[in-house]
Amino acid sequence: MGWYLSPYCSREGSYHPGFDLEKRKSLIMRIPVVDTRGVTLMPCTPAKARHLFQSGKARPKRNKLGLFYVQLCYEQEPANQPLVVGVDPGSKFEGLSVVGTKETVLNLMVKAPDHVKDAVKTRRTMRRARRSRKWRRPKRFDNRLTGKSRIPPSTRSRWEAKARVVKHLLTMLPLTDVVVEDVQAITRKGKGGKWNGSFSPVQVGKDHLYRLLYALGLTVHLRQGWQTKELREHFGLKKTKSKSKQSFESHAVDGWVMAASVSGAEKPTCQRLWYVVPATLHRRQLHRLQATKGGERKAYGGTHSLGKKRGTVVRHATYGLCTVGGFDRKKQTISLHDYRTNKRLTQGAKVQACRTLTWVALRSWLVRETGSKGKGSHPTQAPKKERLLPPPLERRGLRRRSFYEGSTFMYTLPKAITFDCYGTLIDWEGEIQRFFEERLAARNIMHVDTHALQHHWEEVQFQYIQRGYHPYRQVLRETMRIAFEDFQLPYDEADVEAFAVSMGHWRPFADTREAILALQQFVKVVLITNTDDEIITQTQKTLNVTFDDIITAEQARAYKPSHKGFQLARERLQLPQSEIWHAGFGFKYDIVPASELGYTTVWVNRQGEARPVDVKETFLVGDMLTLAYLIRGIAASV
């Protein structure tokens, strides 16, 4: 969430000198839209998407294909028209196009998975090598295939990949039909004139694909190769002979003509192309295939690296947009790979320096059009970073007022936003898990689920602070003892004291400082935190940000979800609740009591958790920068 919209959105009416206006019109893509429940709606234009973001009615998101879409902040009953996806299967590349009755919504060129055959060969070689060893692991289940029907792994992976792409498209587009080119295999006679006479992996694979598409609830149409050619000639479109060329004419053109033959579209209104590459993950193995010096075989593989799922898209201050690879357990660092080429950039990145954006099963990007300029493959220049946030209202001589008067969304720019600190601004969960992991590693205890331990500690801590006010360092000491004893883990008083002292030095999320400074251009930023004055003073130095005011549990003599901290903040601000918003990560600590007091609430749901209780927040964001964009949008509408 919070990704910049450069792949789609340009300023209407502006283009590069010498750029063909008609060609520019053919580059404007439609953007998929879903409502707050995830119900798919008809796509919108880039101008409409910008309007929704600026008014706070929607938030930007990406799906597992890495494709950009809009999620509304409210429920909307669908009034959808037919949308047809055309699929041009291939051994190396697939072409897909989503077409409506008039408009072209999306064009994809997808690289087919080709690693499975070699992976199966390697697995077979390693299994044969283990047969001569003295000890063999007993079987856990009967994995013999005698008398069972199956599809070869390489064939299954190629054809299931096509269905998987369509399935991901269904999460953001209301597809009704799918048109597939019914490819034919060239068979040859083997020994005896029988083998391969009526069988081929292509035939088995495409039958499997059709079953999967029917299971998705789509109406499946088939076209022969000669029919696809006639459709291209009918629409006056040509196909290039270069199969690997990243262009609409290589594969997506066949998908478009097949889809248009069902939807009724007359011409492709957009020929921009998304290039999609499947992410290859190294699954967990017993050990590396090749031993190191001394004959040691190190552990290898896995799908998580220091708490981050491999393939997660992150933004790093030095390396920019990249994906997470392996990790070094001893150095506590992760590998980062280039988003497009998958080339490894570094093995020494710290988890705290990476801002998580999303996790994708496939990497995708918009192909640069010939003659376009600028990073992001769009004919118009992207606005400079310093222009993303407008100047404060007072500097522009504007008054504060509600926007979109007469609509159901009448939100006024607040004069102050109160924040929770730990979990919202500070990486509360990550820092506690790292502390526990380091303390256990010092005792050679390596196989404890620190994520589960941290969540148990949090529950213990929440129950403890309900008993009344105690200094928070005392809370930290007592709750760590209880949590470790519940998990039957060893500790000493030095560990307990180190935990109590560490809180002031816990590190913030990567977007915290930038977002706070951006928000302070428009509103006062105040903390309401479940901690003591001494601890929050250390935290403020770590953040290198000066807040407009700070209310601690020590000052209020009570911990959230008590209302005392909220009431003390309102007294100091001298503002009515209608002019104060409250934002926080902890739903039961912040959103529930703020809702009870009638505040406009913002749930900063960084971990994508389900709503724990039946209380509805006003706004839902995935990070602090998205909240800054929301406030900027409200300010820009006055």
C-alpha positions in Angstrom: 0.0 0.0 0.0 1.1 3.5 -0.6 2.8 2.8 -3.9 3.2 5.8 -6.3 0.9 5.7 -9.3 3.5 6.4 -12.0 2.7 3.2 -14.1 -0.8 4.5 -14.9 -1.5 8.0 -14.0 -0.4 11.1 -15.9 -1.5 14.6 -15.9 -4.5 15.0 -18.2 -3.7 17.3 -21.1 0.1 17.3 -20.8 2.5 15.3 -22.9 6.0 15.5 -24.3 6.6 17.8 -27.2 6.6 15.8 -30.4 4.6 12.9 -28.9 1.7 11.7 -31.0 -1.6 12.6 -29.2 -3.5 9.7 -30.8 -0.8 7.3 -29.7 -1.0 8.8 -26.2 -4.7 8.1 -26.1 -4.0 4.5 -27.0 -1.7 4.2 -23.9 -4.3 5.2 -21.3 -5.1 2.0 -19.4 -8.0 1.1 -17.2 -7.4 0.5 -13.5 -9.2 -2.4 -11.7 -11.4 -1.5 -8.8 -12.7 -3.5 -5.8 -14.8 -2.3 -2.8 -13.9 -2.6 0.8 -15.1 -6.2 0.9 -13.1 -7.2 -2.1 -16.1 -7.4 -4.4 -14.8 -6.7 -8.0 -16.2 -3.7 -9.8 -15.8 -2.3 -13.3 -12.4 -0.7 -14.0 -12.0 3.1 -13.9 -9.8 5.7 -15.6 -6.5 7.1 -14.1 -8.2 10.4 -13.6 -11.0 8.8 -11.6 -8.4 6.9 -9.5 -6.5 10.1 -8.6 -9.8 11.7 -7.7 -10.7 8.8 -5.3 -7.3 8.8 -3.6 -7.2 12.6 -3.1 -10.7 12.5 -1.6 -9.8 9.7 0.8 -12.4 7.3 -0.7 -9.9 4.7 -1.9 -6.4 3.3 -1.3 -3.8 1.9 -3.8 -3.0 -1.8 -3.6 -1.3 -4.5 -5.6 -2.3 -8.2 -6.0 -0.1 -11.3 -6.1 0.6 -10.6 -9.8 2.1 -7.3 -8.8 -0.6 -5.5 -10.7 -1.9 -2.2 -9.4 -5.6 -1.8 -8.5 -7.9 0.5 -6.4 -9.7 -0.6 -3.3 -12.6 1.6 -2.2 -13.0 2.5 1.5 -16.7 1.8 1.4 -19.1 -0.9 0.1 -20.4 -0.6 -3.4 -23.0 -2.8 -5.1 -21.6 -4.0 -8.5 -23.3 -3.1 -11.8 -20.8 -5.0 -14.0 -20.7 -5.5 -17.7 -19.2 -8.5 -19.4 -15.4 -8.8 -19.3 -13.6 -11.4 -21.3 -10.0 -12.6 -20.9 -8.3 -14.2 -23.9 -5.4 -16.7 -23.3 -2.8 -17.5 -26.0 -0.9 -20.5 -24.5 2.8 -21.0 -25.4 5.7 -23.1 -24.3 7.9 -20.1 -23.4 5.5 -17.2 -23.1 1.7 -16.7 -22.6 -0.3 -13.8 -24.0 -3.4 -12.6 -22.1 -5.8 -9.7 -22.7 -8.8 -8.5 -20.8 -11.4 -6.8 -23.0 -14.8 -5.3 -22.4 -17.6 -4.4 -24.8 -15.6 -1.4 -25.9 -12.4 -0.8 -23.8 -9.2 -2.8 -23.5 -8.6 -3.2 -19.8 -5.3 -5.1 -19.5 -2.6 -6.8 -21.6 -0.2 -9.3 -20.2 2.9 -11.2 -21.4 3.7 -14.0 -18.9 6.9 -16.0 -18.9 6.0 -19.7 -18.6 7.7 -21.7 -15.7 10.5 -23.8 -17.1 12.5 -24.8 -14.0 10.4 -27.8 -12.9 11.9 -30.4 -15.3 15.5 -29.7 -14.0 14.3 -29.6 -10.4 12.7 -33.0 -10.8 15.9 -34.3 -12.4 18.0 -33.0 -9.5 15.6 -34.5 -6.9 15.8 -37.9 -8.7 19.6 -37.8 -8.7 19.7 -37.0 -4.9 17.2 -39.7 -4.1 19.3 -42.3 -5.9 22.4 -41.1 -4.1 20.7 -41.6 -0.7 19.8 -45.2 -1.5 23.3 -46.5 -0.7 23.5 -44.8 2.7 23.3 -46.8 5.9 20.3 -45.0 7.4 17.2 -44.0 5.6 14.2 -42.1 7.0 11.1 -44.3 7.3 8.3 -43.4 5.0 5.6 -41.1 6.4 2.9 -42.1 3.9 2.4 -44.3 0.9 3.8 -42.3 -2.0 3.8 -45.1 -4.6 2.0 -44.1 -7.8 1.2 -47.6 -9.1 -2.4 -47.7 -10.4 -2.8 -43.9 -9.8 -3.4 -41.4 -12.6 -1.2 -38.3 -12.5 0.1 -35.5 -14.7 3.9 -35.1 -15.1 5.2 -32.3 -12.9 6.6 -30.1 -15.7 3.4 -30.4 -17.7 1.2 -29.7 -14.7 3.3 -26.6 -13.6 3.1 -25.0 -17.1 -0.7 -25.4 -17.5 -1.6 -24.7 -13.9 0.4 -21.4 -14.2 -2.0 -20.2 -16.9 -5.0 -21.0 -14.7 -3.3 -19.3 -11.7 -2.9 -16.1 -13.6 -6.6 -16.0 -14.5 -7.4 -16.8 -10.8 -5.4 -13.8 -9.7 -7.1 -11.6 -12.2 -10.5 -12.7 -10.8 -9.5 -11.1 -7.5 -9.6 -7.6 -9.0 -11.7 -7.9 -12.2 -15.3 -9.2 -12.7 -14.4 -11.7 -15.5 -17.3 -13.6 -17.1 -15.7 -15.5 -20.0 -12.4 -16.9 -21.0 -11.3 -17.7 -24.6 -8.4 -20.1 -25.1 -6.6 -21.0 -28.2 -7.0 -24.8 -28.5 -3.4 -25.7 -29.4 -2.7 -28.9 -31.2 0.3 -31.2 -30.7 2.3 -32.7 -33.6 2.4 -36.4 -32.8 4.8 -38.9 -34.4 4.7 -42.7 -34.5 7.1 -44.6 -32.2 8.2 -48.2 -32.2 5.5 -50.5 -33.3 3.4 -47.6 -34.7 1.4 -47.2 -31.5 3.3 -45.0 -29.1 2.4 -41.3 -29.2 -0.3 -41.9 -31.8 -3.1 -40.3 -29.7 -1.2 -39.0 -26.7 0.9 -35.9 -25.9 1.8 -33.8 -22.8 0.1 -30.9 -24.6 -3.2 -32.7 -24.9 -3.1 -33.8 -21.2 -2.1 -30.3 -20.1 -4.8 -28.4 -22.0 -7.5 -30.7 -20.8 -6.3 -30.1 -17.2 -6.4 -26.3 -17.9 -10.0 -26.4 -19.2 -11.1 -28.3 -16.0 -9.5 -25.6 -13.8 -11.1 -22.7 -15.8 -14.5 -24.3 -15.5 -13.9 -24.7 -11.7 -13.4 -20.9 -11.5 -17.0 -20.4 -12.7 -16.0 -18.9 -16.1 -17.6 -19.7 -19.4 -14.9 -21.3 -21.5 -14.7 -20.7 -25.3 -12.1 -22.4 -27.6 -10.6 -21.1 -30.8 -8.4 -23.1 -33.3 -5.1 -21.6 -34.5 -6.5 -20.9 -38.0 -9.5 -19.1 -36.4 -7.1 -16.8 -34.4 -5.3 -15.9 -37.6 -8.5 -15.1 -39.4 -9.5 -12.9 -36.4 -6.2 -11.0 -36.6 -6.8 -10.3 -40.3 -10.5 -9.3 -39.5 -9.3 -6.7 -37.0 -6.4 -5.6 -39.1 -3.7 -6.5 -36.5 -0.3 -8.1 -37.2 1.7 -10.5 -35.1 5.5 -10.3 -34.8 7.7 -13.3 -35.5 9.9 -12.4 -32.5 8.3 -14.5 -29.7 10.4 -13.1 -26.9 9.8 -9.4 -27.8 8.1 -7.6 -25.0 5.3 -6.0 -27.1 1.6 -6.2 -27.6 2.2 -7.8 -31.1 4.1 -10.8 -29.8 1.5 -12.7 -27.8 -1.2 -10.4 -26.3 -2.5 -9.6 -29.7 -3.9 -13.1 -30.1 -5.4 -12.9 -26.6 -7.1 -9.6 -27.6 -8.6 -10.8 -30.9 -10.0 -14.0 -29.2 -11.5 -12.0 -26.3 -12.9 -9.3 -28.7 -14.6 -12.1 -30.7 -16.8 -12.8 -27.6 -17.1 -9.3 -26.0 -17.8 -7.4 -29.2 -15.0 -4.8 -29.0 -14.0 -3.2 -32.3 -10.4 -2.2 -31.8 -7.8 -2.3 -29.0 -8.1 1.0 -27.2 -4.8 0.3 -25.3 -1.8 -1.7 -26.3 0.3 -1.1 -23.2 1.8 -4.3 -21.9 2.6 -5.7 -18.5 5.5 -8.2 -18.5 5.1 -10.9 -15.8 7.7 -13.3 -14.5 7.0 -16.0 -11.9 8.9 -15.9 -8.7 11.1 -19.0 -8.2 11.4 -19.9 -4.5 14.0 -22.4 -3.2 11.9 -24.7 -1.0 13.3 -26.0 2.2 15.8 -28.8 1.7 17.5 -31.1 4.2 20.9 -29.5 3.3 22.8 -28.1 0.4 23.5 -30.4 -2.6 27.2 -29.6 -2.5 29.1 -30.0 0.8 31.5 -27.3 2.0 35.1 -27.8 3.1 35.3 -30.5 5.7 32.3 -32.4 4.3 29.7 -30.2 6.2 26.4 -29.9 4.5 24.7 -26.6 5.6 21.0 -26.1 5.9 19.5 -24.6 2.8 16.2 -23.2 1.5 13.0 -22.2 3.2 10.2 -19.7 2.4 10.9 -17.2 5.2 14.0 -15.0 6.0 14.1 -13.5 9.5 10.3 -13.1 9.6 9.8 -11.9 6.0 8.4 -14.2 3.4 10.8 -14.7 0.5 9.6 -12.9 -2.6 8.3 -10.0 -0.4 8.6 -6.7 -2.3 10.4 -4.1 -0.1 11.9 -0.7 -0.6 15.4 -0.1 0.6 17.1 3.3 1.0 20.1 2.2 -1.0 18.9 -0.4 -3.4 15.4 0.9 -4.0 12.6 -1.5 -5.1 13.8 -5.1 -4.5 12.6 -8.6 -3.3 13.7 -10.6 -0.3 15.9 -13.7 -0.8 17.9 -15.8 1.7 19.3 -14.8 5.0 22.4 -15.2 7.3 21.3 -16.4 10.7 24.6 -15.5 12.3 24.8 -12.0 11.0 21.0 -11.4 11.1 21.0 -10.0 7.6 18.9 -10.8 4.5 19.6 -10.9 0.7 18.0 -8.4 -1.6 17.4 -9.0 -5.3 16.6 -6.7 -8.1 12.9 -6.6 -8.7 13.1 -7.0 -12.5 16.2 -9.1 -13.2 16.2 -11.0 -9.8 20.0 -10.4 -9.6 21.3 -10.4 -6.1 22.2 -6.9 -4.9 23.4 -7.5 -1.4 23.6 -10.2 1.3 24.0 -7.7 4.2 20.7 -5.8 4.4 19.1 -5.3 7.8 15.4 -6.1 8.2 14.8 -2.8 9.8 16.1 -0.9 6.8 13.5 -2.5 4.5 10.0 -1.1 4.2 7.6 -3.9 3.3 5.3 -3.1 0.4 3.6 -6.4 -0.5 4.2 -10.1 -1.3 3.8 -11.2 -4.9 3.8 -14.7 -6.5 4.9 -13.1 -9.8 6.9 -10.0 -10.5 5.5 -7.6 -13.1 6.2 -4.3 -14.6 4.9 -2.0 -17.4 6.9 -2.3 -20.5 8.5 0.9 -21.7 6.9 2.2 -25.0 9.2 3.2 -27.8 9.7 7.0 -27.6 8.6 7.3 -24.0 10.8 9.0 -21.4 11.4 8.7 -17.7 11.5 5.9 -15.2 8.2 4.2 -14.9 7.6 3.8 -18.7 5.1 6.5 -19.1 5.1 9.3 -21.7 4.7 12.0 -19.1 7.2 13.0 -16.5 6.5 12.0 -12.9 6.1 14.8 -10.4 9.1 15.6 -8.2 9.1 14.1 -4.8 9.0 17.4 -3.0 5.7 18.2 -4.8 3.9 15.1 -3.6 2.8 16.9 -0.4 1.3 20.4 -0.8 2.3 23.2 1.5 0.4 23.8 4.8 -3.0 25.4 4.6 -1.8 28.5 6.5 1.0 29.1 4.0 -1.4 29.0 1.1 -3.8 31.4 2.8 -6.7 28.7 2.9 -9.2 28.0 5.6 -10.1 24.6 6.9 -13.4 23.3 5.7 -15.1 20.0 4.8 -14.8 18.6 1.3 -17.3 17.0 -1.1 -20.2 18.8 0.7 -23.5 17.1 -0.1 -21.9 13.6 -0.5 -21.8 10.8 2.1 -18.1 11.6 2.7 -17.9 14.8 4.6 -14.6 14.6 6.5 -13.0 17.8 7.8 -9.2 18.2 7.9 -8.5 17.6 11.6 -6.5 20.1 13.7 -4.7 17.3 15.5 -4.0 13.6 15.2 -3.2 11.6 18.3 -1.0 8.5 17.8 -0.2 5.3 19.5 3.6 4.9 19.4 4.7 1.3 19.9 3.4 -0.9 17.0 2.4 2.2 15.0 5.6 4.2 14.8 8.0 1.7 16.5 8.4 -1.8 15.3 7.1 -3.2 18.6 6.6 -6.8 17.5 9.8 -7.1 15.5 12.0 -5.6 18.2 10.6 -7.8 20.9 11.0 -10.9 18.8 14.6 -9.9 18.0 15.4 -9.4 21.7 14.0 -12.7 22.6 15.8 -14.5 19.8 19.2 -12.9 20.8 18.8 -13.8 24.4 17.8 -17.4 23.6 20.6 -17.7 21.0 23.1 -16.7 23.8 22.0 -19.9 25.6 22.2 -22.0 22.4 18.4 -22.2 22.1 17.7 -21.9 18.4 14.4 -23.6 17.7 11.8 -21.5 19.7 9.1 -19.8 17.8 9.8 -16.2 18.9 6.7 -15.0 17.0 4.5 -17.1 19.2 6.5 -16.2 22.3 6.1 -12.5 21.6 2.3 -12.8 21.0 2.0 -14.7 24.3 4.0 -12.0 26.1 1.7 -9.3 24.6 -1.4 -11.1 26.0 0.3 -11.4 29.4 1.2 -7.7 29.3 -2.3 -6.6 28.3 -3.8 -8.5 31.2 -1.2 -7.2 33.6 -1.8 -3.5 32.8 -5.6 -3.9 33.4 -4.8 -4.3 37.2 -4.0 -0.6 37.5 -1.0 1.7 37.0 2.5 0.4 37.6 5.8 1.8 36.2 6.2 0.4 32.7 9.7 -0.9 33.4 8.2 -3.0 36.2 5.5 -4.2 33.7 8.3 -5.3 31.3 10.2 -7.2 34.0 7.2 -9.0 35.5 5.6 -10.0 32.1 8.9 -11.3 30.7 9.3 -13.6 33.7 5.7 -14.9 33.3 6.0 -15.5 29.5 9.3 -17.3 29.7 8.1 -19.5 32.6 4.9 -20.3 30.6 7.1 -21.5 27.7 9.5 -23.2 30.2 12.5 -21.2 28.9 15.5 -20.3 31.0 16.3 -16.7 31.9 18.1 -14.7 34.6 17.7 -11.3 36.2 20.2 -9.8 33.7 17.9 -10.8 30.8 14.9 -9.3 32.6 16.7 -6.0 33.3 18.0 -5.8 29.7 14.5 -6.2 28.4 13.2 -3.4 30.7 16.1 -1.1 29.5 15.8 -1.9 25.8 12.4 -0.3 25.0 13.7 3.2 24.6 16.1 2.0 21.9 13.6 0.0 19.8 13.8 1.0 16.2 11.1 2.7 14.2 9.5 1.5 10.9 11.2 2.8 7.8 8.3 5.2 6.9 7.8 6.7 10.4 9.9 9.8 10.3 9.0 10.8 6.8 5.3 10.4 7.5 5.4 12.3 10.8 7.2 15.3 9.2 4.7 15.2 6.3 1.7 15.2 8.6 3.1 18.1 10.7 2.7 20.3 7.7 -1.1 20.1 8.1 -1.9 19.0 11.7 -0.5 18.7 15.2 0.9 15.3 16.0 0.5 14.1 19.6 1.4 10.8 21.2 -0.8 8.9 23.6 1.5 6.0 24.7 1.4 3.2 27.2 4.8 3.9 28.7 6.7 6.2 31.1 8.2 9.6 30.6 11.8 8.4 30.7 11.2 5.7 28.1 9.4 7.9 25.6 12.1 10.5 25.9 14.7 7.9 24.7 12.3 6.9 21.9 11.8 10.5 20.8 15.6 10.7 20.4 15.7 7.5 18.4 13.0 8.8 16.1 14.7 12.2 15.7 11.2 13.9 15.6 9.8 16.5 17.9 6.1 15.9 18.7 3.6 18.6 19.5 2.8 16.9 22.8 3.2 13.6 24.5 0.8 12.0 26.9 2.2 8.9 28.8 0.5 6.4 31.0 2.7 7.8 33.8 1.0 11.2 33.4 -2.6 9.8 33.0 -2.0 7.2 35.8 -3.6 4.6 33.6 -2.9 2.5 30.5 -5.0 2.3 27.3 -7.7 1.1 26.7 -8.5 3.4 29.6 -10.1 6.7 28.4 -7.9 8.8 30.8 -5.1 9.3 28.3 -7.5 10.4 25.6 -9.2 12.9 28.0 -5.9 14.3 29.1 -4.8 14.8 25.5 -8.1 16.7 24.7 -7.6 18.9 27.7 -4.1 19.9 26.6 -5.1 20.4 23.0 -8.2 22.5 23.9 -10.0 21.0 21.0 -13.4 19.2 20.6 -13.3 15.5 19.7 -14.6 16.4 16.2 -11.3 18.1 15.4 -9.1 15.3 16.6 -8.4 12.0 14.9 -6.7 9.0 16.6 -4.5 6.5 14.8 -3.0 3.3 16.1 -1.9 -0.2 15.4 -3.4 -1.9 18.5 -7.1 -2.4 17.8 -8.0 -3.1 21.4 -5.6 -0.5 22.8 -6.6 2.3 20.5 -9.4 1.9 18.0 -12.0 0.5 20.4 -11.6 3.2 23.1 -11.3 6.0 20.5 -14.5 4.8 18.9 -16.2 4.7 22.2 -15.3 8.4 22.7 -16.6 9.3 19.2 -13.2 10.0 17.5 -12.5 9.6 13.8 -10.2 6.6 13.9 -7.4 5.3 11.6 -6.3 1.7 12.0 -2.7 1.4 10.9 -2.9 -2.3 10.1 0.8 -3.0 9.1 0.5 -6.7 9.4 -2.7 -7.2 7.5 -4.5 -8.7 10.5 -8.2 -9.5 10.6 -10.4 -7.1 12.7 -10.5 -8.7 16.2 -13.8 -7.3 17.4 -17.0 -6.0 15.9 -15.9 -2.4 15.9 -15.4 -0.5 12.6 -12.6 2.0 12.2 -13.2 5.1 10.1 -10.1 4.6 7.9 -7.9 1.6 7.3 -4.3 2.1 6.1 -1.4 -0.3 5.7 1.4 2.2 6.7 2.0 5.7 7.9 2.7 7.2 4.5 -0.7 6.2 3.3 -2.2 8.2 6.1 0.0 11.1 5.1 -1.4 10.8 1.5 -5.0 10.7 3.0 -4.4 14.0 4.9 -2.8 15.6 1.9 -5.8 14.7 -0.2 -8.2 16.3 2.3 -6.0 19.4 2.5 -5.8 19.6 -1.3 -9.6 19.5 -1.7 -10.2 22.8 0.2 
